[in-house]
Amino acid sequence: MTLALLALGALLVASLAYTVACWAAPFTTCSRCKGLGKRTTWLRNERPCQACKSTGRRVRLGRRIHTRASALHQRGTR
């Protein structure tokens, strides 16, 4: 019983920490271009990154979920 409560507490702390991180810094570096805003092709040509639209930053997954849930709540309460 105590091991289950310990695991539940650790999961709660981890999810709370991720929630605070998404609130404080909703953007992260793009995983495709590594934050450079451009990608190299197999011929070594540089092209703008399509995933982040050449900004080098993307919205975190948790922030995207929060935004969609907020929009759904707004549409449902009108």
C-alpha positions in Angstrom: 0.0 0.0 0.0 2.8 2.5 0.9 4.6 1.7 -2.4 1.5 2.6 -4.4 1.1 5.8 -2.5 4.7 6.7 -3.0 4.4 6.0 -6.8 1.2 8.1 -6.9 2.9 10.9 -5.1 5.9 10.9 -7.4 3.5 10.9 -10.4 1.6 13.8 -9.0 4.8 15.8 -8.3 6.1 15.1 -11.8 2.9 16.2 -13.5 2.7 19.3 -11.4 6.3 20.2 -12.3 5.5 19.7 -16.0 2.4 21.9 -15.7 4.4 24.7 -14.1 7.0 24.3 -16.9 4.3 24.6 -19.6 2.9 27.7 -17.9 6.3 29.4 -17.3 7.9 28.5 -20.7 5.3 27.4 -23.2 7.9 27.2 -26.0 10.7 24.7 -26.5 13.4 24.3 -29.1 12.3 22.6 -32.3 13.4 19.0 -32.4 13.7 18.9 -36.2 16.1 21.8 -36.7 17.5 21.8 -33.1 16.5 25.5 -32.7 18.4 26.8 -35.8 15.3 27.5 -37.9 16.8 25.7 -40.9 17.5 22.2 -42.0 20.1 20.7 -44.2 19.1 18.2 -46.9 21.0 15.2 -48.0 22.8 17.5 -50.6 23.8 19.9 -47.8 21.4 22.5 -49.0 19.9 24.6 -46.2 16.1 25.0 -46.2 13.7 26.7 -43.8 12.3 24.3 -41.2 8.7 23.6 -41.9 7.9 22.3 -38.5 8.6 25.5 -36.6 8.2 28.0 -39.6 11.9 29.0 -39.3 11.6 30.3 -35.7 13.5 27.5 -34.0 10.8 27.3 -31.3 7.7 25.1 -31.0 4.8 25.0 -28.5 5.1 22.3 -25.9 2.7 19.4 -26.0 1.2 20.2 -22.6 0.5 23.8 -23.7 -1.2 22.6 -26.9 -3.5 20.3 -24.8 -4.3 23.2 -22.4 -5.1 25.6 -25.3 -7.4 23.1 -27.0 -9.1 22.2 -23.7 -9.6 25.9 -23.0 -11.1 26.6 -26.4 -13.4 23.6 -26.1 -14.6 24.9 -22.7 -15.1 28.4 -24.1 -17.2 27.0 -27.0 -19.2 24.9 -24.6 -20.1 27.7 -22.2 -21.3 30.3 -24.7 
